[in-house]
Amino acid sequence: MNQSARSSDDSMDFTEKPRHQNNGWSVGKKTTRRKTSINLDEDVGRVLDQKTEETGLFLGRIINDSLRNHFGMSL
Protein backbone atom coordinates (compact mmCIF):
# COMPACT_ATOMS: atom_id res chain seq x y z
CA MET A 1 0.00 0.00 0.00
CA ASN A 2 1.26 3.52 -0.64
CA GLN A 3 2.44 5.65 2.27
CA SER A 4 -0.37 8.24 2.09
CA ALA A 5 -3.05 5.57 2.49
CA ARG A 6 -1.14 3.93 5.32
CA SER A 7 -0.46 7.14 7.24
CA SER A 8 -4.15 8.00 7.49
CA ASP A 9 -5.03 4.41 8.43
CA ASP A 10 -4.28 5.16 12.09
CA SER A 11 -6.86 7.95 12.28
CA MET A 12 -9.70 6.09 10.57
CA ASP A 13 -12.71 5.36 12.74
CA PHE A 14 -14.23 2.08 11.55
CA THR A 15 -17.17 2.37 13.97
CA GLU A 16 -18.80 4.95 11.68
CA LYS A 17 -17.94 3.41 8.28
CA PRO A 18 -16.64 -0.10 7.53
CA ARG A 19 -14.37 1.14 4.70
CA HIS A 20 -12.61 4.39 3.94
CA GLN A 21 -11.45 5.72 0.57
CA ASN A 22 -8.07 7.41 0.38
CA ASN A 23 -6.15 8.32 -2.82
CA GLY A 24 -7.61 5.38 -4.78
CA TRP A 25 -7.17 2.90 -1.93
CA SER A 26 -10.12 1.27 -0.20
CA VAL A 27 -9.07 0.60 3.40
CA GLY A 28 -11.06 -1.70 5.67
CA LYS A 29 -10.46 -3.30 9.05
CA LYS A 30 -8.80 -6.39 7.57
CA THR A 31 -8.11 -5.64 3.90
CA THR A 32 -6.78 -2.89 1.70
CA ARG A 33 -7.65 -2.75 -1.99
CA ARG A 34 -6.49 -0.53 -4.84
CA LYS A 35 -9.51 0.68 -6.77
CA THR A 36 -9.12 1.11 -10.52
CA SER A 37 -11.18 1.28 -13.67
CA ILE A 38 -9.73 0.20 -17.00
CA ASN A 39 -10.99 -0.29 -20.54
CA LEU A 40 -10.01 -3.65 -22.00
CA ASP A 41 -9.58 -4.51 -25.64
CA GLU A 42 -12.38 -6.69 -27.00
CA ASP A 43 -10.21 -9.81 -27.40
CA VAL A 44 -8.98 -9.55 -23.80
CA GLY A 45 -12.53 -9.03 -22.55
CA ARG A 46 -13.75 -12.11 -24.40
CA VAL A 47 -10.95 -14.26 -22.96
CA LEU A 48 -11.72 -13.00 -19.46
CA ASP A 49 -15.43 -13.75 -19.92
CA GLN A 50 -14.53 -17.25 -21.10
CA LYS A 51 -12.19 -17.83 -18.13
CA THR A 52 -14.89 -16.62 -15.73
CA GLU A 53 -17.36 -19.13 -17.17
CA GLU A 54 -14.83 -21.98 -17.21
CA THR A 55 -13.46 -21.49 -13.70
CA GLY A 56 -16.37 -19.89 -11.85
CA LEU A 57 -13.92 -17.34 -10.42
CA PHE A 58 -14.65 -13.65 -10.16
CA LEU A 59 -13.17 -11.40 -12.84
CA GLY A 60 -11.02 -9.54 -10.29
CA ARG A 61 -9.51 -12.80 -9.05
CA ILE A 62 -8.56 -13.87 -12.58
CA ILE A 63 -6.97 -10.49 -13.31
CA ASN A 64 -5.10 -10.39 -9.98
CA ASP A 65 -3.75 -13.93 -10.47
CA SER A 66 -2.67 -13.11 -14.03
CA LEU A 67 -0.89 -9.93 -12.94
CA ARG A 68 0.85 -11.71 -10.06
CA ASN A 69 2.07 -14.35 -12.52
CA HIS A 70 3.18 -11.72 -15.04
CA PHE A 71 5.15 -9.75 -12.44
CA GLY A 72 6.69 -12.87 -10.87
CA MET A 73 4.83 -12.51 -7.59
CA SER A 74 3.91 -15.64 -5.64
CA LEU A 75 0.29 -16.77 -5.62
C-alpha positions as CSV (number, residue, x, y, z in Angstrom):
1,M,0.0,0.0,0.0
2,N,1.3,3.5,-0.6
3,Q,2.4,5.6,2.3
4,S,-0.4,8.2,2.1
5,A,-3.0,5.6,2.5
6,R,-1.1,3.9,5.3
7,S,-0.5,7.1,7.2
8,S,-4.1,8.0,7.5
9,D,-5.0,4.4,8.4
10,D,-4.3,5.2,12.1
11,S,-6.9,8.0,12.3
12,M,-9.7,6.1,10.6
13,D,-12.7,5.4,12.7
14,F,-14.2,2.1,11.5
15,T,-17.2,2.4,14.0
16,E,-18.8,4.9,11.7
17,K,-17.9,3.4,8.3
18,P,-16.6,-0.1,7.5
19,R,-14.4,1.1,4.7
20,H,-12.6,4.4,3.9
21,Q,-11.5,5.7,0.6
22,N,-8.1,7.4,0.4
23,N,-6.2,8.3,-2.8
24,G,-7.6,5.4,-4.8
25,W,-7.2,2.9,-1.9
26,S,-10.1,1.3,-0.2
27,V,-9.1,0.6,3.4
28,G,-11.1,-1.7,5.7
29,K,-10.5,-3.3,9.0
30,K,-8.8,-6.4,7.6
31,T,-8.1,-5.6,3.9
32,T,-6.8,-2.9,1.7
33,R,-7.6,-2.8,-2.0
34,R,-6.5,-0.5,-4.8
35,K,-9.5,0.7,-6.8
36,T,-9.1,1.1,-10.5
37,S,-11.2,1.3,-13.7
38,I,-9.7,0.2,-17.0
39,N,-11.0,-0.3,-20.5
40,L,-10.0,-3.7,-22.0
41,D,-9.6,-4.5,-25.6
42,E,-12.4,-6.7,-27.0
43,D,-10.2,-9.8,-27.4
44,V,-9.0,-9.6,-23.8
45,G,-12.5,-9.0,-22.5
46,R,-13.7,-12.1,-24.4
47,V,-11.0,-14.3,-23.0
48,L,-11.7,-13.0,-19.5
49,D,-15.4,-13.7,-19.9
50,Q,-14.5,-17.3,-21.1
51,K,-12.2,-17.8,-18.1
52,T,-14.9,-16.6,-15.7
53,E,-17.4,-19.1,-17.2
54,E,-14.8,-22.0,-17.2
55,T,-13.5,-21.5,-13.7
56,G,-16.4,-19.9,-11.8
57,L,-13.9,-17.3,-10.4
58,F,-14.7,-13.6,-10.2
59,L,-13.2,-11.4,-12.8
60,G,-11.0,-9.5,-10.3
61,R,-9.5,-12.8,-9.0
62,I,-8.6,-13.9,-12.6
63,I,-7.0,-10.5,-13.3
64,N,-5.1,-10.4,-10.0
65,D,-3.8,-13.9,-10.5
66,S,-2.7,-13.1,-14.0
67,L,-0.9,-9.9,-12.9
68,R,0.9,-11.7,-10.1
69,N,2.1,-14.4,-12.5
70,H,3.2,-11.7,-15.0
71,F,5.2,-9.8,-12.4
72,G,6.7,-12.9,-10.9
73,M,4.8,-12.5,-7.6
74,S,3.9,-15.6,-5.6
75,L,0.3,-16.8,-5.6
